[in-house]
Amino acid sequence: MSDNQAGPDEAQTPDDLARYSTDGPVGIVTVNRPQKLNAISPRLMHAWWEALRTAEADESTSVVVLRSEGPSFCAGFDISGADPEPGQKVYGPDVLSRHAMLAEGMEFMLAHWYLRKPVIASVQGHALGGGCEIAMLCDITIAAADAKFGEPEVRFSDPGPGLIMPWIIGYKRARELHYLGDLIDAATALELGMVNRVVAVEELRSATMAYAQRMALIGPEALAAAKLGINRGADAAGFRSAIHAGLDVVAPLYAVDTAVGTEFRNRIARDGLKSALAWRRSQFDE
């Protein structure tokens, strides 16, 4: 979820929205929509996805760092209700269209998990909704001390279809976070096993690159084989089937007008997204 009203990114080209660069054997995907807390618009999603494909194909690197510009890693998928962006595919309101829309987003997020090379997420600020799921789907997650994680979308009747959290932190805590939409800080995320390390905000980029460079000392064949072996084991245990089962269960809800969801959308249209989020958040803070 984004805390910003979003509009078309017409001033930015796809290359601007998600950049790919290298630092020796480390590929770097940089997400660049900071004015919207890197909320995932359709154009950003496809630019980001293409940057991941470029990172996958680059034979000069064996490790990928995923990082974002601005104060937040990713505030989730953009729910501002803005007009469609130029060239954007518009999905209908029916159940099958909503399922197709969510399935596209799910395959984008899973691209981090199934990339041949290890992906290290470098997380600052908000990692919410889809942003939280991407942080969990990366092989390693290094968080700044100011990072906050969570799945708040359940509060306006749009529970995230990427039910990845139970696989990472276990059912009890995942249920609590998914049912209530509460946010947790970086220290709690570390305790739960959602992230690997927590570092000072000002050290996040340097610490992430030092970690990535150290990992790149391992032979690329060994890294790729180790990742594939872990992923094959997860799939054998039902990971991919479980993720898609969750998608199938949750998708119909996106085609239903619930009382809370309708009020939330009405408030977005009338007062803007920030106001709608503040209205819903205030009910849980009382």
C-alpha positions in Angstrom: 0.0 0.0 0.0 1.2 3.5 -0.8 0.8 6.4 1.6 0.9 8.7 -1.4 -1.7 9.7 -4.1 -0.3 8.2 -7.3 -0.6 9.3 -10.8 1.0 8.4 -14.1 4.8 8.2 -14.1 4.9 10.0 -17.4 8.1 11.9 -16.6 10.0 8.6 -16.0 11.0 6.1 -18.6 11.0 2.4 -17.7 14.8 2.6 -17.4 14.3 5.4 -14.8 11.8 3.5 -12.8 14.0 0.5 -12.3 17.7 0.6 -13.1 20.2 -2.2 -13.5 23.9 -1.7 -12.8 26.9 -3.7 -11.7 29.6 -3.5 -9.1 32.1 -6.2 -10.0 30.4 -9.6 -9.7 27.3 -8.0 -8.1 24.3 -7.0 -10.1 22.2 -4.1 -8.6 18.5 -3.6 -9.3 17.5 -0.1 -8.1 13.8 0.7 -7.8 13.2 4.4 -8.4 9.7 5.7 -7.6 10.6 7.4 -4.3 8.0 10.1 -4.5 5.4 7.3 -4.1 7.4 5.3 -1.6 8.1 2.9 -4.5 4.5 1.7 -4.6 4.2 -0.8 -7.4 2.3 0.8 -10.3 1.9 -1.3 -13.5 4.7 0.6 -15.3 7.0 0.1 -12.3 6.2 -3.6 -12.0 7.1 -4.3 -15.6 10.3 -2.1 -15.5 11.3 -3.9 -12.3 10.6 -7.3 -13.8 12.6 -6.4 -16.9 15.5 -5.3 -14.6 15.4 -8.7 -12.9 15.5 -10.5 -16.3 18.6 -8.4 -17.2 20.2 -9.3 -13.9 19.5 -13.0 -14.6 21.1 -12.9 -18.0 24.2 -11.0 -17.0 27.0 -13.5 -17.1 29.4 -11.2 -15.3 27.6 -11.4 -12.0 26.6 -14.1 -9.6 24.7 -12.2 -6.9 21.9 -9.6 -7.2 21.2 -6.7 -4.8 17.7 -5.3 -4.8 17.4 -1.8 -3.3 15.2 1.3 -3.6 15.7 5.0 -3.7 14.1 7.3 -1.2 12.9 6.7 2.4 11.1 3.4 1.8 11.9 0.1 0.2 8.4 -0.5 -1.2 4.9 0.4 0.2 3.2 -2.4 -1.8 1.0 -2.3 -4.8 -0.4 1.1 -5.7 -4.0 1.3 -4.5 -4.6 5.0 -5.1 -7.3 4.5 -7.7 -5.6 6.8 -10.2 -6.5 6.7 -13.8 -4.8 4.0 -15.9 -1.3 4.7 -17.0 -0.4 4.9 -20.7 -0.4 1.4 -22.2 -1.7 -0.2 -19.0 -3.8 -3.3 -19.3 -7.1 -2.6 -17.6 -8.6 -5.6 -15.7 -12.4 -5.8 -15.3 -14.2 -6.1 -12.0 -15.3 -9.7 -12.4 -13.7 -12.6 -10.5 -11.8 -14.0 -13.4 -10.3 -10.6 -14.3 -9.3 -10.0 -10.7 -7.7 -13.4 -10.5 -5.7 -12.7 -13.7 -4.6 -9.3 -12.3 -3.4 -10.8 -9.0 -1.8 -13.8 -10.8 0.3 -11.4 -12.8 1.5 -9.6 -9.7 2.2 -12.9 -8.0 4.4 -14.1 -10.8 6.3 -10.8 -10.6 6.9 -11.3 -6.9 7.9 -14.9 -7.3 10.5 -13.9 -9.9 12.8 -12.9 -7.0 12.4 -16.4 -5.4 13.0 -18.2 -8.7 15.8 -16.1 -10.1 18.8 -18.3 -10.7 21.1 -16.1 -8.7 20.7 -15.2 -5.0 18.9 -11.9 -4.4 19.8 -9.8 -1.4 17.1 -7.3 -0.4 18.3 -4.0 1.1 15.3 -2.7 3.0 14.7 0.8 4.6 11.5 2.4 5.7 8.3 0.8 4.7 8.1 -2.8 3.4 4.4 -3.3 3.3 2.0 -5.5 1.4 3.7 -6.6 -1.8 6.8 -4.9 -0.6 6.9 -7.1 2.5 6.3 -10.2 0.4 9.1 -9.3 -2.0 11.5 -8.8 1.0 10.6 -12.2 2.2 10.9 -13.8 -1.2 14.5 -12.6 -1.6 17.2 -15.0 -0.5 18.7 -12.7 2.1 17.2 -9.6 3.6 19.2 -6.9 5.3 17.1 -4.3 7.0 17.9 -0.8 8.2 17.0 -0.1 11.8 14.1 2.1 10.7 12.4 -0.6 8.5 8.8 -1.6 9.2 7.2 -4.7 7.8 3.6 -5.8 7.6 0.5 -6.7 5.6 -2.0 -3.9 6.4 -4.2 -4.5 3.3 -6.5 -6.8 5.2 -7.8 -3.7 7.0 -9.6 -2.6 3.9 -10.8 -6.1 2.9 -8.0 -6.8 0.3 -5.9 -9.5 2.0 -2.7 -10.0 0.1 -2.9 -13.2 -2.1 0.9 -13.9 -1.6 0.6 -15.9 1.6 4.3 -16.4 1.9 4.7 -15.3 5.5 3.7 -18.7 7.1 6.6 -20.3 5.2 9.1 -17.8 6.6 8.0 -17.1 10.2 5.5 -19.9 11.0 1.8 -20.1 11.3 1.1 -18.5 14.7 2.8 -15.2 14.1 1.8 -15.1 10.4 -1.8 -15.5 11.4 -1.5 -12.6 13.8 0.1 -10.3 11.3 -2.2 -11.3 8.4 -5.4 -11.1 10.5 -4.8 -7.7 12.2 -2.6 -5.9 9.6 -0.2 -4.7 12.3 3.3 -3.5 11.5 6.5 -4.7 13.1 9.8 -3.1 13.4 13.2 -4.4 12.1 14.2 -5.8 15.5 11.0 -7.9 15.7 11.4 -9.0 12.1 14.9 -10.2 12.9 13.6 -12.1 15.9 10.9 -13.8 13.8 13.4 -14.7 11.1 11.9 -12.5 8.5 15.3 -10.7 8.0 18.9 -11.8 8.3 20.5 -8.7 9.7 19.6 -5.2 11.0 22.1 -2.4 10.5 22.1 1.4 11.1 20.2 3.4 8.4 23.3 5.1 7.3 25.2 1.8 6.9 22.5 0.0 4.9 24.0 0.3 1.4 27.6 -0.3 2.4 26.7 -3.2 4.6 24.5 -4.8 1.9 27.3 -4.4 -0.7 29.9 -5.9 1.7 27.6 -8.9 2.3 27.0 -9.3 -1.5 30.7 -9.0 -2.4 31.5 -11.7 0.3 28.8 -14.0 -1.2 30.2 -13.4 -4.7 33.5 -15.1 -3.5 31.6 -18.3 -3.8 31.6 -19.9 -7.2 28.5 -18.9 -9.3 27.8 -22.5 -10.1 27.8 -23.4 -6.4 25.5 -20.5 -5.5 23.1 -21.3 -8.3 23.0 -25.0 -7.3 22.5 -24.3 -3.6 19.6 -21.9 -4.4 18.0 -24.4 -6.8 18.4 -27.2 -4.3 16.7 -25.2 -1.5 13.9 -24.1 -3.9 13.3 -27.6 -5.2 13.0 -28.8 -1.7 10.5 -26.0 -0.9 8.5 -26.9 -4.1 8.5 -30.6 -3.1 7.1 -29.6 0.2 4.3 -27.7 -1.6 5.5 -24.1 -1.6 4.4 -23.1 -5.1 1.1 -25.0 -4.9 0.4 -23.4 -1.5 1.0 -19.9 -2.9 -1.3 -20.4 -5.8 -3.9 -22.0 -3.6 -3.9 -18.9 -1.5 -4.3 -16.8 -4.7 -7.3 -18.9 -5.8 -8.9 -18.4 -2.4 -8.3 -14.7 -2.0 -8.9 -13.5 -5.6 -12.7 -13.6 -5.5 -12.7 -11.2 -2.5 -11.3 -8.6 -4.8 -14.4 -8.7 -6.9 -16.8 -8.3 -3.9 -18.0 -5.0 -2.4 -17.5 -5.4 1.3 -18.7 -2.7 3.7 -15.2 -1.8 4.9 -13.8 -1.9 1.4 -16.5 0.2 0.0 -16.1 2.9 2.7 -12.3 2.8 2.2 -12.6 3.4 -1.5 -15.2 6.1 -1.1 -12.9 7.9 1.3 -10.0 7.6 -1.3 -12.2 9.2 -4.0 -13.4 11.9 -1.6 -10.4 12.7 0.5 -7.4 11.0 -1.0 -5.4 7.9 0.0 -3.6 9.4 2.9 -6.8 10.4 4.6 -8.4 7.0 4.0 -5.4 5.2 5.4 -5.4 7.5 8.4 -9.1 6.9 9.0 -8.6 3.2 9.1 -5.4 3.3 11.1 -7.0 5.4 13.8 -9.5 2.7 14.5 -6.8 0.3 15.4 -4.8 2.8 17.4 -7.6 3.6 19.9 
